[in-house]
Amino acid sequence: MNHKKVRCLMRAHDLQQRVRRRYVTATDSDHESPIFPNLAPGHRAEWARPALSSRI
């Protein structure tokens, strides 16, 4: 049964899909504590560079 048939059957029985939530906030950014700067600006490139050079 393909998606077109499922859509047709759901429409015939007045059923709707559940709406997915796009984004859930995991942290509370509205606080009084200070926000510290990122001290490692290129941290992804630093750990990837040795891994790439060892493959060559």
Secondary structure, DSSP 8 states (H G I E B T S, - for coil): --HHHHHHHHHHTT------------S----SS-----S-TTHHHHHHHHHHHHH-
